[in-house]
Amino acid sequence: MELTEEIIRVAARGDGVTANGRYVALAAPGDIVDPSGGLIYGPHHVAPPCQHFPLCGGCQLQHLDEDSLRLFIAERVTHALATQQVDIGEVMPVHLSPPKTRRRIAVRSAWAGKQFQLGFSTEKSHRIIDLRQCDVMAPELFALLAPMRDLLEPRLNRARQVQIKLAMVDQGVDVLIENWIANDLDTHELLSEFAKTHNLARLSLDEGYGPVPFYEPEPVTVTLGGVAVGYQPYGFLQATVDGEAALVNAVNEIVGSDTIIADLFAGSGTFALSMGAGRKIYAGEADLQASLALKAAAGRTGRTIFTEHRDLFRRPLSADELNKFQTVVLDPPRAGAKEQVAQLAASNVPNIAYVSCNPASFARDAKTLVAAGYRLQRIWPVGQFRWSTHIELVGHFSR
């Protein structure tokens, strides 16, 4: 009977795994589990950079070195595909975002006795970690947490929790406060003064009926593909600028010189606008505000992008509609695109660029496409959420 076991890999939820299938929390490849269940650290185990790890739910993998992080990101995809018995032509090098580059985050407030806390939830609970350090979010976002505490603490009773959503935009930082009712003139003036003092791009409140801007000196935009696009409060953005560039570069490599393209789950145009002029692009998106923002941006820049407000889960493009395109790009939410992929499988589209934020749903959809005659030529694993088990990828399918 073995008295010690070695950690050979890191599982999907971040636990180390031995050859015998034993799961060990906070273990890195090469660590040794001693007879008492303790860990003897190996060459890939490093000291976590943040004082809040591992209690803070924002990170699960700060104990891994760079090599192990990259291997984890790649294996999250390859293991998911192996489970579905899908072969991969080539796994491209992993892109891993640097520390302190996350440009879109949400934190919550809570009272713990007499202490007001603002931060991320702990792993698998609703307890708040009062953030005094963060090696994930952009410094401009973290710098706002202390003044936000000062603003909220004297004005929130102990029964009310709020959520603060922050995003980096072209004009600075966009702030959305949810579940705080500002029903008097003094509070309105206070919010405007706070926004001016901290040079915010916009400050909005959501009192339960949708975001309402209280301060927005000029229309807020984000630049996608070199084009300024209108941005709604805490609208979707790729987590990091460099991660977005990695995804865009992979998609554009797949698209190549094709000129008739469908961009499904198009959002505000992350991929459609990156393809440049001279192409005919159909952009389908269920979020009306995002679709309208893309339509306006395309109109201003003379791009030939036909936008349609369309729920691709309830009304996917049919095989006949898809057959008009040389390449189909799709970037669905975590649930994947089961209904749309069924239509793609029945089509004769020669080229598919599938952007995914969930290896499990991607592998399920990949199995459907491969069974219909597609081949998964390449995958690009992308770790925008550094030290997190959440990863993204681009897959290239072709007939």
C-alpha positions as CSV (number, residue, x, y, z in Angstrom):
1,M,0.0,0.0,0.0
2,E,1.4,3.4,-1.0
3,L,2.0,5.7,1.9
4,T,2.4,8.8,-0.3
5,E,0.7,9.9,-3.5
6,E,1.7,12.5,-6.1
7,I,-0.6,15.1,-7.5
8,I,-0.6,14.5,-11.3
9,R,-3.1,17.1,-12.5
10,V,-5.6,19.8,-11.5
11,A,-9.3,18.9,-12.0
12,A,-12.0,21.2,-13.5
13,R,-12.9,22.8,-10.1
14,G,-9.4,23.4,-9.0
15,D,-8.6,20.4,-6.8
16,G,-5.4,18.4,-7.3
17,V,-5.9,14.8,-8.3
18,T,-3.7,11.8,-7.7
19,A,-3.2,8.8,-10.0
20,N,-5.7,6.9,-7.8
21,G,-8.3,9.5,-8.2
22,R,-8.0,11.2,-4.8
23,Y,-8.9,14.9,-4.8
24,V,-6.9,17.3,-2.7
25,A,-7.7,21.0,-2.2
26,L,-5.1,23.6,-3.0
27,A,-2.6,21.1,-4.5
28,A,-0.4,21.6,-7.5
29,P,1.0,19.0,-9.9
30,G,4.1,17.5,-8.4
31,D,2.9,18.0,-4.8
32,I,3.1,14.9,-2.6
33,V,0.2,13.8,-0.3
34,D,1.8,12.4,2.9
35,P,0.3,9.6,5.0
36,S,-1.5,12.1,7.3
37,G,-3.2,13.8,4.3
38,G,-0.9,16.8,4.4
39,L,0.9,18.3,1.4
40,I,4.6,18.3,0.6
41,Y,4.9,21.1,-1.9
42,G,6.5,20.3,-5.3
43,P,8.2,22.5,-7.9
44,H,4.9,23.9,-9.3
45,H,3.5,25.1,-6.0
46,V,4.0,28.8,-5.4
47,A,3.2,31.3,-2.7
48,P,-0.2,33.0,-3.5
49,P,0.3,36.7,-4.2
50,C,-2.9,37.8,-2.5
51,Q,-3.6,37.9,1.2
52,H,-7.2,36.9,0.7
53,F,-6.4,33.6,-1.1
54,P,-7.9,31.0,-0.7
55,L,-10.9,32.4,1.1
56,C,-11.9,34.9,-1.6
57,G,-14.0,33.2,-4.3
58,G,-12.5,35.4,-7.1
59,C,-9.5,33.0,-7.5
60,Q,-9.0,29.3,-7.1
61,L,-5.5,28.7,-8.5
62,Q,-3.1,31.2,-7.1
63,H,-1.0,28.3,-5.7
64,L,-0.1,27.2,-9.3
65,D,3.0,28.4,-11.2
66,E,2.7,29.8,-14.8
67,D,3.4,26.4,-16.4
68,S,0.8,24.7,-14.4
69,L,-1.8,27.4,-15.0
70,R,-1.3,27.1,-18.8
71,L,-1.4,23.3,-18.6
72,F,-4.7,23.5,-16.6
73,I,-6.3,25.8,-19.2
74,A,-5.3,23.6,-22.1
75,E,-6.4,20.4,-20.3
76,R,-9.8,21.9,-19.3
77,V,-10.6,21.9,-23.1
78,T,-8.8,18.6,-24.1
79,H,-10.4,16.6,-21.2
80,A,-13.9,17.9,-22.0
81,L,-13.5,16.9,-25.7
82,A,-12.0,13.6,-24.8
83,T,-15.1,12.9,-22.7
84,Q,-17.2,13.4,-25.8
85,Q,-14.8,11.4,-27.9
86,V,-14.0,14.4,-30.2
87,D,-10.6,14.4,-31.8
88,I,-8.6,17.7,-32.1
89,G,-6.3,18.5,-35.0
90,E,-4.1,20.9,-33.1
91,V,-4.0,22.7,-29.8
92,M,-2.6,26.2,-30.1
93,P,-0.4,27.8,-27.4
94,V,-2.4,29.0,-24.4
95,H,-3.0,32.7,-23.9
96,L,-3.0,33.8,-20.3
97,S,-3.9,37.3,-19.2
98,P,-1.4,39.1,-16.9
99,P,-2.3,40.0,-13.3
100,K,-4.4,43.2,-12.6
101,T,-6.0,43.4,-16.1
102,R,-9.6,42.4,-15.4
103,R,-11.7,45.4,-16.7
104,R,-15.2,44.3,-15.7
105,I,-16.0,43.1,-12.2
106,A,-18.9,43.0,-9.7
107,V,-18.5,43.2,-5.9
108,R,-21.1,43.0,-3.1
109,S,-21.6,44.8,0.2
110,A,-22.6,43.3,3.6
111,W,-22.5,44.0,7.3
112,A,-20.6,41.7,9.5
113,G,-21.5,42.9,13.0
114,K,-20.4,46.5,13.0
115,Q,-18.0,46.1,10.1
116,F,-19.1,47.2,6.6
117,Q,-17.6,44.9,4.0
118,L,-17.2,45.3,0.2
119,G,-15.7,42.6,-2.0
120,F,-16.2,39.2,-3.6
121,S,-18.0,36.3,-2.0
122,T,-16.1,33.4,-0.5
123,E,-16.0,30.2,-2.4
124,K,-19.3,28.3,-2.1
125,S,-20.9,30.8,0.3
126,H,-22.5,34.3,0.6
127,R,-19.9,35.6,3.1
128,I,-18.1,38.7,1.8
129,I,-14.3,39.1,1.8
130,D,-13.6,42.7,2.5
131,L,-11.1,43.4,-0.2
132,R,-7.9,45.1,0.9
133,Q,-5.9,43.7,-2.0
134,C,-6.7,42.4,-5.5
135,D,-4.2,41.0,-8.0
136,V,-6.9,40.4,-10.6
137,M,-8.8,43.6,-11.3
138,A,-7.4,46.6,-13.1
139,P,-5.9,49.1,-10.6
140,E,-8.4,51.8,-11.7
141,L,-11.2,49.6,-10.6
142,F,-9.6,48.6,-7.3
143,A,-8.8,52.2,-6.5
144,L,-12.6,52.9,-6.3
145,L,-13.4,50.4,-3.7
146,A,-12.2,52.5,-0.7
147,P,-14.1,55.6,-1.7
148,M,-17.2,53.4,-2.5
149,R,-17.0,52.1,1.1
150,D,-16.8,55.7,2.4
151,L,-19.8,56.6,0.3
152,L,-22.0,53.6,1.2
153,E,-21.2,52.7,4.8
154,P,-23.0,55.6,6.5
155,R,-25.9,55.4,4.2
156,L,-26.8,51.7,4.2
157,N,-28.8,50.1,6.9
158,R,-27.7,46.6,8.0
159,A,-30.5,44.9,6.2
160,R,-29.6,46.2,2.8
161,Q,-26.9,44.7,0.5
162,V,-25.9,46.4,-2.7
163,Q,-23.9,45.2,-5.7
164,I,-21.3,47.5,-7.3
165,K,-20.6,46.7,-10.9
166,L,-17.5,48.4,-12.5
167,A,-16.2,48.4,-16.1
168,M,-13.4,50.1,-17.9
169,V,-14.7,52.1,-20.8
170,D,-13.2,54.6,-23.3
171,Q,-14.0,57.6,-21.0
172,G,-12.7,56.0,-17.7
173,V,-14.7,53.8,-15.2
174,D,-18.4,53.1,-15.6
175,V,-20.1,52.4,-12.2
176,L,-23.5,50.8,-11.6
177,I,-24.9,50.5,-8.1
178,E,-27.8,48.0,-7.7
179,N,-30.4,47.8,-4.9
180,W,-29.8,51.2,-3.5
181,I,-32.8,53.6,-3.5
182,A,-31.8,57.2,-3.8
183,N,-35.1,59.0,-3.3
184,D,-34.1,62.5,-2.2
185,L,-32.3,65.4,-3.7
186,D,-29.4,65.3,-1.3
187,T,-28.5,61.8,-2.3
188,H,-28.7,62.7,-6.0
189,E,-26.3,65.6,-5.4
190,L,-24.0,63.4,-3.4
191,L,-23.8,60.9,-6.2
192,S,-23.1,63.5,-8.8
193,E,-20.4,65.0,-6.6
194,F,-18.8,61.6,-6.0
195,A,-18.8,60.9,-9.8
196,K,-17.1,64.3,-10.5
197,T,-14.5,63.9,-7.7
198,H,-13.4,60.5,-9.0
199,N,-13.7,61.3,-12.7
200,L,-16.1,58.6,-13.5
201,A,-17.3,58.0,-17.0
202,R,-20.8,57.3,-15.7
203,L,-22.6,56.6,-12.5
204,S,-25.9,54.7,-12.6
205,L,-28.3,53.3,-10.1
206,D,-30.6,50.3,-10.5
207,E,-33.4,50.5,-7.9
208,G,-35.1,47.5,-9.3
209,Y,-36.4,48.9,-12.6
210,G,-33.2,48.9,-14.6
211,P,-30.1,51.1,-14.6
212,V,-30.7,54.9,-14.6
213,P,-27.7,57.1,-15.2
214,F,-27.2,59.9,-12.6
215,Y,-24.0,61.2,-14.1
216,E,-22.8,60.9,-17.7
217,P,-21.0,64.0,-19.0
218,E,-20.6,62.4,-22.5
219,P,-22.0,59.2,-24.1
220,V,-20.1,56.2,-22.8
221,T,-18.4,54.0,-25.4
222,V,-16.1,51.0,-25.7
223,T,-13.8,50.5,-28.7
224,L,-14.3,47.3,-30.6
225,G,-12.3,46.6,-33.7
226,G,-11.2,50.3,-33.7
227,V,-14.8,51.5,-33.6
228,A,-16.4,53.4,-30.6
229,V,-19.6,51.6,-29.7
230,G,-22.3,52.8,-27.3
231,Y,-22.1,50.9,-24.0
232,Q,-25.0,50.3,-21.7
233,P,-24.3,50.2,-17.9
234,Y,-22.3,47.0,-17.2
235,G,-23.0,45.6,-20.6
236,F,-21.0,42.5,-21.7
237,L,-17.3,42.9,-22.4
238,Q,-14.6,40.4,-22.7
239,A,-12.8,40.2,-19.3
240,T,-9.5,41.7,-20.5
241,V,-8.3,43.7,-23.4
242,D,-5.5,41.2,-24.2
243,G,-7.9,38.3,-23.9
244,E,-10.3,39.9,-26.3
245,A,-7.4,40.4,-28.7
246,A,-6.5,36.7,-28.5
247,L,-10.0,35.6,-29.2
248,V,-10.4,38.1,-32.1
249,N,-7.1,37.1,-33.7
250,A,-8.1,33.4,-33.6
251,V,-11.5,34.2,-35.2
252,N,-10.0,36.4,-37.9
253,E,-7.5,33.6,-38.7
254,I,-10.4,31.2,-39.2
255,V,-12.4,33.7,-41.3
256,G,-9.4,34.4,-43.5
257,S,-10.3,36.1,-46.7
258,D,-14.0,35.1,-46.6
259,T,-16.4,38.0,-47.3
260,I,-19.8,36.7,-46.5
261,I,-20.0,35.9,-42.8
262,A,-22.6,35.3,-40.1
263,D,-21.8,36.5,-36.5
264,L,-24.2,34.7,-34.2
265,F,-24.7,35.9,-30.6
266,A,-22.9,39.0,-31.9
267,G,-23.2,41.2,-28.9
268,S,-22.1,44.8,-29.6
269,G,-19.8,43.6,-32.4
270,T,-16.6,42.3,-30.8
271,F,-16.0,40.1,-33.8
272,A,-18.1,41.7,-36.5
273,L,-16.3,45.0,-36.2
274,S,-12.9,43.4,-36.0
275,M,-13.2,42.0,-39.5
276,G,-12.8,45.4,-41.1
277,A,-14.6,46.9,-44.1
278,G,-15.3,45.2,-47.4
279,R,-17.2,42.2,-46.0
280,K,-20.9,41.5,-45.8
281,I,-21.8,40.4,-42.2
282,Y,-25.0,39.3,-40.7
283,A,-25.1,39.9,-36.9
284,G,-27.8,38.1,-34.8
285,E,-28.2,39.1,-31.1
286,A,-30.9,38.6,-28.5
287,D,-29.9,41.7,-26.5
288,L,-31.8,44.6,-28.1
289,Q,-29.6,47.4,-26.7
290,A,-26.4,45.6,-27.8
291,S,-27.8,45.0,-31.3
292,L,-28.9,48.6,-31.6
293,A,-25.4,49.8,-30.5
294,L,-23.8,47.6,-33.2
295,K,-26.2,48.9,-35.8
296,A,-25.4,52.5,-35.0
297,A,-21.6,51.9,-35.0
298,A,-21.8,50.0,-38.3
299,G,-23.8,52.9,-39.8
300,R,-21.3,55.5,-38.6
301,T,-18.4,53.7,-40.1
302,G,-20.0,52.5,-43.4
303,R,-19.6,48.8,-42.5
304,T,-21.9,46.4,-44.3
305,I,-23.3,44.7,-41.2
306,F,-27.0,43.7,-41.1
307,T,-28.1,43.5,-37.5
308,E,-31.1,41.5,-36.3
309,H,-32.6,41.4,-32.9
310,R,-33.1,37.6,-32.7
311,D,-33.3,35.0,-30.0
312,L,-31.1,32.2,-31.4
313,F,-32.2,29.7,-28.8
314,R,-35.9,30.0,-29.7
315,R,-35.4,30.9,-33.4
316,P,-32.0,29.7,-34.6
317,L,-30.9,30.4,-38.2
318,S,-32.1,27.5,-40.3
319,A,-29.8,25.3,-42.4
320,D,-31.1,27.1,-45.5
321,E,-30.3,30.5,-44.1
322,L,-26.8,29.3,-42.9
323,N,-25.9,28.0,-46.3
324,K,-25.7,31.6,-47.6
325,F,-22.5,32.1,-45.6
326,Q,-18.8,31.2,-46.1
327,T,-18.0,31.3,-42.4
328,V,-20.2,31.3,-39.4
329,V,-18.9,32.8,-36.1
330,L,-20.8,32.0,-32.9
331,D,-20.1,33.1,-29.4
332,P,-23.0,31.8,-27.2
333,P,-23.3,32.1,-23.4
334,R,-22.3,29.3,-21.0
335,A,-25.1,27.0,-22.0
336,G,-23.7,26.7,-25.4
337,A,-25.7,26.7,-28.7
338,K,-27.5,23.4,-28.9
339,E,-30.4,24.6,-31.0
340,Q,-28.2,26.6,-33.4
341,V,-25.6,23.9,-33.7
342,A,-28.3,21.4,-34.7
343,Q,-29.0,23.7,-37.7
344,L,-25.3,24.1,-38.4
345,A,-24.9,20.4,-38.4
346,A,-27.6,20.1,-41.1
347,S,-26.0,22.9,-43.2
348,N,-23.2,22.9,-45.7
349,V,-21.3,25.9,-44.2
350,P,-17.7,25.2,-44.9
351,N,-16.1,27.1,-42.0
352,I,-17.2,27.6,-38.3
353,A,-15.4,29.7,-35.6
354,Y,-16.9,28.7,-32.3
355,V,-16.0,30.9,-29.3
356,S,-16.9,29.4,-26.0
357,C,-16.7,30.2,-22.3
358,N,-17.6,26.7,-21.2
359,P,-15.5,23.6,-22.3
360,A,-18.3,21.2,-21.3
361,S,-21.0,22.8,-23.5
362,F,-18.5,23.4,-26.3
363,A,-17.5,19.7,-26.2
364,R,-21.2,18.7,-26.4
365,D,-21.8,20.9,-29.4
366,A,-18.5,19.8,-31.0
367,K,-19.7,16.2,-30.8
368,T,-22.9,17.2,-32.8
369,L,-20.8,18.9,-35.5
370,V,-18.3,16.1,-35.8
371,A,-21.0,13.5,-36.1
372,A,-22.4,15.6,-39.0
373,G,-19.1,15.5,-40.9
374,Y,-17.2,18.5,-39.5
375,R,-13.6,18.2,-38.3
376,L,-12.3,20.2,-35.3
377,Q,-9.1,21.5,-36.9
378,R,-7.7,23.6,-34.1
379,I,-8.5,25.1,-30.7
380,W,-7.1,28.2,-29.1
381,P,-7.3,28.0,-25.2
382,V,-7.6,31.5,-23.5
383,G,-7.2,32.2,-19.8
384,Q,-8.7,35.7,-19.4
385,F,-9.7,34.9,-15.8
386,R,-6.3,34.4,-14.4
387,W,-6.1,32.1,-11.3
388,S,-9.8,31.1,-12.0
389,T,-11.2,27.8,-13.2
390,H,-13.2,29.8,-15.8
391,I,-11.6,29.6,-19.2
392,E,-12.5,30.4,-22.8
393,L,-11.5,29.0,-26.2
394,V,-12.0,29.3,-29.9
395,G,-12.5,26.2,-32.0
396,H,-12.2,25.9,-35.8
397,F,-14.5,23.5,-37.5
398,S,-14.5,22.8,-41.2
399,R,-15.9,20.3,-43.7
